[in-house]
Protein backbone atom coordinates (compact mmCIF):
# COMPACT_ATOMS: atom_id res chain seq x y z
CA UNK A 1 0.00 0.00 0.00
CA UNK A 2 1.37 3.39 -1.04
CA UNK A 3 2.22 5.84 1.74
CA UNK A 4 1.76 9.57 1.24
CA UNK A 5 4.76 11.77 2.06
CA UNK A 6 4.58 15.52 2.60
CA UNK A 7 7.93 17.17 1.77
CA UNK A 8 8.16 20.72 3.10
CA UNK A 9 10.86 23.07 1.83
CA UNK A 10 10.78 21.13 -1.44
CA UNK A 11 12.58 23.85 -3.40
CA UNK A 12 15.65 23.72 -1.15
CA UNK A 13 18.75 21.55 -1.46
CA UNK A 14 17.45 18.56 0.48
CA UNK A 15 13.87 18.90 -0.78
CA UNK A 16 15.06 18.78 -4.38
CA UNK A 17 17.29 15.75 -3.74
CA UNK A 18 14.35 13.90 -2.12
CA UNK A 19 12.27 14.54 -5.26
CA UNK A 20 15.07 13.20 -7.50
CA UNK A 21 15.28 9.95 -5.49
CA UNK A 22 11.58 9.44 -4.67
CA UNK A 23 10.73 7.63 -7.95
CA UNK A 24 13.11 4.83 -6.86
CA UNK A 25 10.80 4.22 -3.87
CA UNK A 26 7.48 3.27 -5.51
CA UNK A 27 5.94 2.55 -2.09
CA UNK A 28 5.89 6.32 -1.47
CA UNK A 29 3.86 9.06 -3.15
CA UNK A 30 5.41 12.47 -2.53
CA UNK A 31 3.59 15.76 -2.08
CA UNK A 32 6.33 18.40 -2.46
CA UNK A 33 5.41 21.83 -1.06
CA UNK A 34 7.17 25.12 -0.48
CA UNK A 35 6.22 28.50 0.91
CA UNK A 36 4.15 29.32 -2.20
CA UNK A 37 2.01 26.15 -1.95
CA UNK A 38 1.76 25.55 1.81
CA UNK A 39 2.17 28.19 4.50
CA UNK A 40 3.60 26.31 7.48
CA UNK A 41 3.03 29.34 9.69
CA UNK A 42 -0.73 28.85 9.23
CA UNK A 43 -1.75 25.92 11.43
CA UNK A 44 -5.23 25.56 9.89
CA UNK A 45 -3.75 25.38 6.40
CA UNK A 46 -1.26 22.72 7.51
CA UNK A 47 -3.94 20.66 9.27
CA UNK A 48 -6.24 20.83 6.22
CA UNK A 49 -3.44 19.74 3.87
CA UNK A 50 -2.49 16.75 6.02
CA UNK A 51 -6.12 15.60 6.25
CA UNK A 52 -7.05 16.21 2.61
CA UNK A 53 -4.03 14.28 1.27
CA UNK A 54 -4.08 11.54 3.95
CA UNK A 55 -0.41 12.20 4.75
CA UNK A 56 1.44 9.30 6.43
CA UNK A 57 4.90 10.87 6.76
CA UNK A 58 6.14 14.45 6.90
CA UNK A 59 9.75 15.22 5.99
CA UNK A 60 10.32 18.76 7.23
CA UNK A 61 13.13 20.30 5.18
CA UNK A 62 11.67 23.82 5.48
CA UNK A 63 14.01 26.12 7.38
CA UNK A 64 15.28 29.66 7.67
CA UNK A 65 18.98 29.10 6.99
CA UNK A 66 20.38 32.61 6.38
CA UNK A 67 22.53 32.33 9.50
CA UNK A 68 23.94 35.88 9.58
CA UNK A 69 20.72 37.55 8.42
CA UNK A 70 18.88 35.76 11.25
CA UNK A 71 20.76 37.88 13.81
CA UNK A 72 18.68 40.85 12.65
CA UNK A 73 15.60 39.00 11.39
CA UNK A 74 14.92 37.05 14.56
CA UNK A 75 11.12 37.10 14.19
CA UNK A 76 11.04 35.44 10.76
CA UNK A 77 13.73 32.96 11.76
CA UNK A 78 11.77 31.77 14.82
CA UNK A 79 8.48 31.75 12.88
CA UNK A 80 9.90 29.23 10.39
CA UNK A 81 12.32 27.24 12.56
CA UNK A 82 10.18 26.98 15.70
CA UNK A 83 6.55 28.03 15.22
CA UNK A 84 6.06 26.22 11.90
CA UNK A 85 7.51 23.05 13.47
CA UNK A 86 5.00 23.37 16.30
CA UNK A 87 2.19 23.70 13.73
CA UNK A 88 3.35 20.56 11.92
CA UNK A 89 3.65 18.66 15.21
CA UNK A 90 0.15 19.59 16.36
CA UNK A 91 -1.43 19.05 12.93
CA UNK A 92 0.24 15.65 12.51
CA UNK A 93 -0.70 14.35 15.97
CA UNK A 94 -2.02 10.81 15.58
CA UNK A 95 -2.07 11.12 11.77
CA UNK A 96 1.45 11.37 10.37
CA UNK A 97 4.99 10.52 11.46
CA UNK A 98 7.50 13.38 11.28
CA UNK A 99 11.14 13.37 10.20
CA UNK A 100 12.51 16.82 11.02
CA UNK A 101 15.87 18.17 9.84
CA UNK A 102 17.95 20.08 12.38
CA UNK A 103 21.52 21.31 12.60
CA UNK A 104 24.93 21.21 14.27
CA UNK A 105 24.32 24.88 15.24
CA UNK A 106 22.35 23.67 18.28
CA UNK A 107 25.79 23.02 19.84
CA UNK A 108 28.32 25.61 21.03
CA UNK A 109 31.22 23.99 19.18
CA UNK A 110 33.54 23.72 22.19
CA UNK A 111 33.78 19.91 22.14
CA UNK A 112 36.85 18.11 20.87
CA UNK A 113 35.36 14.69 20.11
CA UNK A 114 32.52 13.74 17.71
CA UNK A 115 29.16 14.86 19.08
CA UNK A 116 26.71 12.20 20.17
CA UNK A 117 22.94 12.74 20.21
CA UNK A 118 23.12 12.95 24.01
CA UNK A 119 25.47 15.99 23.95
CA UNK A 120 23.90 19.04 25.61
CA UNK A 121 22.76 21.70 23.11
CA UNK A 122 23.97 25.24 23.80
CA UNK A 123 23.29 27.31 20.66
CA UNK A 124 25.29 30.53 20.22
CA UNK A 125 23.35 32.17 17.36
CA UNK A 126 19.74 33.19 16.65
CA UNK A 127 19.60 30.50 13.96
CA UNK A 128 20.93 27.84 16.37
CA UNK A 129 18.51 28.89 19.12
CA UNK A 130 15.53 28.83 16.74
CA UNK A 131 16.43 25.32 15.55
CA UNK A 132 16.89 24.07 19.11
CA UNK A 133 13.53 25.52 20.17
CA UNK A 134 11.99 23.89 17.07
CA UNK A 135 13.36 20.52 18.21
CA UNK A 136 11.90 21.05 21.68
CA UNK A 137 8.49 22.05 20.28
CA UNK A 138 8.45 18.88 18.18
CA UNK A 139 9.41 16.58 21.05
CA UNK A 140 6.78 18.16 23.34
CA UNK A 141 3.93 17.93 20.81
CA UNK A 142 4.82 14.92 18.63
CA UNK A 143 7.13 12.81 20.82
CA UNK A 144 7.14 9.89 18.36
CA UNK A 145 9.12 11.89 15.78
CA UNK A 146 12.60 11.54 14.29
CA UNK A 147 15.01 14.49 14.39
CA UNK A 148 18.06 14.35 12.11
CA UNK A 149 20.81 16.88 12.86
CA UNK A 150 23.15 17.50 9.96
CA UNK A 151 25.97 19.90 9.06
CA UNK A 152 27.70 21.68 6.16
CA UNK A 153 25.00 20.73 3.65
CA UNK A 154 25.63 21.13 -0.08
CA UNK A 155 24.02 19.94 -3.31
CA UNK A 156 23.88 20.52 -7.06
CA UNK A 157 20.66 22.43 -6.21
CA UNK A 158 20.43 25.84 -4.52
CA UNK A 159 23.17 28.07 -3.15
CA UNK A 160 25.94 26.52 -1.08
CA UNK A 161 29.64 26.56 -0.25
CA UNK A 162 30.62 24.21 -3.10
CA UNK A 163 29.02 26.37 -5.80
CA UNK A 164 30.37 29.57 -4.24
CA UNK A 165 33.95 28.24 -4.08
CA UNK A 166 33.81 27.09 -7.71
CA UNK A 167 32.50 30.49 -8.82
CA UNK A 168 35.05 32.45 -6.75
CA UNK A 169 37.85 30.10 -7.81
CA UNK A 170 37.15 30.99 -11.43
CA UNK A 171 36.78 34.73 -10.76
CA UNK A 172 39.62 35.43 -8.31
CA UNK A 173 43.38 34.96 -8.17
CA UNK A 174 43.31 34.30 -4.42
CA UNK A 175 40.82 33.40 -1.69
CA UNK A 176 40.91 33.33 2.10
CA UNK A 177 39.06 30.39 3.67
CA UNK A 178 38.61 29.62 7.38
CA UNK A 179 40.98 26.91 8.63
CA UNK A 180 40.06 26.59 12.32
CA UNK A 181 36.42 25.45 12.11
CA UNK A 182 36.27 21.65 12.02
CA UNK A 183 33.39 19.50 10.79
CA UNK A 184 32.19 17.28 7.98
CA UNK A 185 30.45 18.23 4.73
CA UNK A 186 27.12 16.53 3.95
CA UNK A 187 26.00 15.82 0.39
CA UNK A 188 22.23 16.43 0.45
CA UNK A 189 21.70 13.51 -1.98
CA UNK A 190 23.19 11.11 0.60
CA UNK A 191 21.00 12.53 3.37
CA UNK A 192 17.92 12.30 1.12
CA UNK A 193 18.66 8.62 0.46
CA UNK A 194 19.08 8.02 4.20
CA UNK A 195 15.70 9.64 4.90
CA UNK A 196 13.92 7.55 2.25
CA UNK A 197 15.74 4.41 3.41
CA UNK A 198 14.68 5.11 7.01
CA UNK A 199 11.02 5.35 5.95
CA UNK A 200 11.35 2.17 3.89
CA UNK A 201 12.96 0.50 6.92
CA UNK A 202 10.06 1.65 9.11
CA UNK A 203 7.52 0.20 6.69
CA UNK A 204 9.36 -3.11 6.38
CA UNK A 205 10.01 -3.53 10.11
CA UNK A 206 6.65 -2.01 11.06
CA UNK A 207 8.28 0.33 13.59
CA UNK A 208 9.31 3.98 13.53
CA UNK A 209 12.53 4.36 15.56
CA UNK A 210 11.78 7.76 17.06
CA UNK A 211 14.46 9.97 18.58
CA UNK A 212 17.39 12.20 17.67
CA UNK A 213 20.00 11.11 15.11
CA UNK A 214 23.17 12.69 13.71
CA UNK A 215 24.06 12.49 10.02
CA UNK A 216 26.86 13.83 7.87
CA UNK A 217 29.27 12.16 5.49
CA UNK A 218 32.25 10.29 6.98
CA UNK A 219 35.57 11.99 7.69
CA UNK A 220 36.73 15.31 9.13
CA UNK A 221 38.02 18.53 7.56
CA UNK A 222 38.14 22.32 7.86
CA UNK A 223 36.43 24.73 5.43
CA UNK A 224 39.91 25.37 3.99
CA UNK A 225 40.44 21.63 3.33
CA UNK A 226 36.95 21.46 1.85
CA UNK A 227 37.70 24.36 -0.53
CA UNK A 228 41.02 22.83 -1.66
CA UNK A 229 39.23 19.57 -2.53
CA UNK A 230 36.46 21.42 -4.38
CA UNK A 231 39.03 23.26 -6.51
CA UNK A 232 40.98 20.07 -7.16
CA UNK A 233 37.87 18.21 -8.34
CA UNK A 234 36.64 21.18 -10.41
CA UNK A 235 40.05 21.54 -12.08
CA UNK A 236 40.61 25.07 -10.75
CA UNK A 237 44.37 25.77 -10.69
CA UNK A 238 44.71 29.56 -11.06
CA UNK A 239 43.33 30.56 -7.65
CA UNK A 240 45.53 30.48 -4.54
CA UNK A 241 43.57 29.48 -1.43
CA UNK A 242 44.94 30.97 1.80
CA UNK A 243 44.03 29.66 5.27
CA UNK A 244 42.59 32.32 7.60
CA UNK A 245 41.40 32.18 11.21
CA UNK A 246 37.82 32.80 12.35
CA UNK A 247 39.09 35.98 14.06
CA UNK A 248 40.34 37.26 10.70
CA UNK A 249 36.97 36.55 9.09
CA UNK A 250 34.32 37.90 11.49
CA UNK A 251 30.64 37.13 10.84
CA UNK A 252 27.46 38.40 12.53
CA UNK A 253 26.51 34.93 13.77
CA UNK A 254 28.89 32.82 15.81
CA UNK A 255 29.79 29.50 14.13
CA UNK A 256 30.56 26.27 16.00
CA UNK A 257 34.36 25.78 15.97
CA UNK A 258 33.95 22.00 16.18
CA UNK A 259 30.87 20.20 14.88
CA UNK A 260 31.93 16.70 13.85
CA UNK A 261 28.87 14.49 14.38
CA UNK A 262 29.01 10.94 15.75
CA UNK A 263 26.87 8.83 13.38
CA UNK A 264 27.03 5.49 15.20
CA UNK A 265 23.36 5.56 16.23
CA UNK A 266 21.87 6.20 12.77
CA UNK A 267 24.18 3.61 11.16
CA UNK A 268 23.28 0.92 13.68
CA UNK A 269 19.54 1.66 13.84
CA UNK A 270 18.93 1.74 10.09
CA UNK A 271 21.87 -0.52 9.08
CA UNK A 272 23.41 2.18 6.93
CA UNK A 273 26.74 2.71 5.28
CA UNK A 274 27.74 6.36 4.93
CA UNK A 275 30.06 7.52 2.11
CA UNK A 276 33.28 9.46 2.75
CA UNK A 277 32.90 13.20 2.17
CA UNK A 278 35.51 13.32 -0.62
CA UNK A 279 33.75 10.60 -2.64
CA UNK A 280 30.36 12.30 -2.30
CA UNK A 281 31.85 15.68 -3.21
CA UNK A 282 33.28 14.13 -6.37
CA UNK A 283 29.80 12.92 -7.36
CA UNK A 284 28.32 16.37 -6.81
CA UNK A 285 31.08 18.28 -8.66
CA UNK A 286 30.65 15.92 -11.64
CA UNK A 287 26.96 16.98 -11.81
CA UNK A 288 27.95 20.65 -11.70
N, C-alpha and C positions, 0 to 999 in steps of 0.2 A: 504494500500500500504506500502510495506516494505521500511524503511529508512536505508540508508547506513551510518555506523558510523566508522570513522577513530579513532582508539585508538593509540596514540603515547606513547612511554615509556611502552609498553605492558609487558615487562619482570620485571617491578618494582612492588612494593607492591600494589599500587592502580590499575595499569594496569592488574595485575593478578586477583585481586578481581573482576574487571569489567568483565573479561572473564568468571569467575565462575558464575556470576549472569546473564550474557547476555542471556543465553538460556531461562530464565524465562520471557523474554521480546521479544516474537516472532515477534513483529512489527519492530524490529531492526536487521540488519545484520552487524556484527562487522568485521572490517578489522584491526586486531592487528598488529602493527609494532613496531620495535625497531631499534636501531642504525645500525644493520646489514641488515635490510630490507628497511629502508627509512632514508636517510640522511637529517635531517631537516635543516642542515646548507647549503644545496644546494637548492636554491629557485626553479630552473627549475625542479628538481626532485620532489619536493613537489607539484608544480603546475600540473605536468604531472600525478602524482598519484591521485590527487583530481579529475581531469577531467576524467581519464581513468575509475575510479571506481565510478563515479557519487556520490561523497561523499555529504551527507546532513548535517551531524554533525561531528565536530572534538572534541574529548576529549583529551586535551593536558596534559598528565601525565609525559611527558619527562622533566627531570630536572637534573641539576648538583647539587647534594645534599651533597657532601663531604664538610661540612661547614668549617672545619679547613684547609683542603687542598686548598680550594678556595683562602685563603689569599695569597698563593704563586702561584696558577695556575689561576690567574685572567682572562687571555685570554680565556681559555677553558670554564670557568664558564660563562662569558658574552656571548660567542658564543652560548651556549646551552640555557641559561636562558633569554637572550634578543634577540640576532640576529635570532635564530631559531623561536622565537615567532613572530618576525616581518615577517619572510618568510611565516609562516602559515597564518598570518593576511592578507598579500597581495595576497597570492595564493587563499585564501578562499573568497575573496571579491566578494559579489554577488552570491556566489555558495553554501557555507556551513556556518552553524552557529558554533561558537566556544565556548566551555566550557574549560576554562584555570585554572589550579590549581596553586595557589600561597601560600604564607606563612605568619605566624606571624612575621617572621624576617624582614618584611618591617617596623615594628615599633621599637622604641628605648627601649621599656619595662619600661618606667618610670611612666606609668599610675598606678592608684590604683583601678580603676573600669573597668568592662568588656568593651572591645574595640568594638565600633560600626564601621560600614563601613565608616563612615564620619571622623573617627579619622585621624589625619595628619601623613602619613608615615614619618619616619626618621631613615632609616636603619643604623646600626652601623657596619656591616660586609660586606665583598665583596659579599658573597652569598646574603645577604639581599638587597644590592644595585642592584645586577644583576636581582633579582626577581622584584624589584620595577620598574626598567627600562623596564623589559619585560612587566609588566602591562601597563606602559605608551605607549609602542610601539603598544600594542594590541588596546588600547582605541583610539589611533590616527589613526590607519589604518583599524580597524574593530570595529567601535564604537557600533555595535549591539551585542557585545559578553557578555558572563557571565564569571566573575572571581570569583573563590571560594578560599578564604584564609583559610588554615587549620593549625593545629599545632600538634606536638608530635605524628606523624603518626607511627602506628605499624601494623603488620599483621602476619599471619602464613607464608607468603612468604617473601623472602629477608632478609636482615640484619636490625635489629632494637633493640631498648632498651630492649624490653621484652625478646627476645631470648638471648641477651647478659647477662642480669641479671639472667636468669635461668642457663645459662652455668657457669657464675662466682659463682653463689650460690652453685653449685654442686662441683666446683673446690676449692673454698677458704673457710677459716674459718671465715674471716671477710671482709667487704667491706665498703668503704666510698662513700656515695651518697649525692649529693648536696641537701640542704634543704632550700635554700632561693630563688630559682627560682620557680615561681608560674604559673601554666597553667592548661590545660586539655588535657589528652591523647585522640587520635582519632583512633578508630579501622577502618582501611582502608575498611573493608567490609561494614561498615555503611555508609561511605562516597560514596563508589561505588553505593550502593543502592539509595542514595540520588541523585546522578548524573543521574542514569537511570530513577528514578522517575520524575526528573525535565524535562527530555526529553519527557517522556510519558505524563506528564502534558502539555507540550508545544504542543504536537500533538493533544491532546484531546481538549484543550482550543483554539487551533489555534493562539497561541501567544508565543513569546519567551521573557520572562521577563529579558531583558538585565540588566547589572549592576554588582556591586560588592556585594558579600555575604560572610559571615563568617560561618564556620562550624567546630565544634569539638563535641565530646560527651558532655553530661551534667555533671556538677559538677566542683570542683576545687581541685587541690592537688599540692604538690611539687614532684620533682623527687624522693626524699626519700620516701614519702608516696606511690608513684607509685611502687617503688621497693619492699616495705614491702608487698603490696597487691599481687604483682607478686609471691613473695616467698610463701606467704600464700596459694594462689591458686595452686601453683605447688608442694606444700607439702615439701618445703625446710625448714628444721628446724635447720640444723647444721652450718649455716652461720650467724654471727652477722652483722647486717647492722648499720653502724654508720653515723649520720648526719654530713655533712661538709659544710662549706660556700664556695661560689663561689671563694672568695679570696684564700682559701686553695687548690682549684682545678683549677688552671689557664689553659685556653685554648687559642689557637692562635686567634680564632674568638670570638668576644664579643657576648654573648647570651642575649636575652631579659630577664630581671628579672621578669617581669609580662607580661603574654600574654594570659590572659583569654579572649576569644572571645564572644561577645554578638551575639547570634544566632536568635534574635527575627525576623529579616527581612526574613531570609530563611525559618523559620518555618511558618510565616504568608503568605508569597508569595506562597509557594508550599504545604501549609497545611500539614506540617510534624510533626511527633513526633520523638524526638531524645533520644536514650537510655542513661542511666547513664553510666559513664565510667567504674565503677566496674563491672556492668552486662556484658558489651561488652568485657571487659578483660577476664572475666570468660569463655565466648564463645571461645575466641581465645586460651586461655591456654588449654582448653579441646582438641582443634584440635592439639595442639603441643604435 
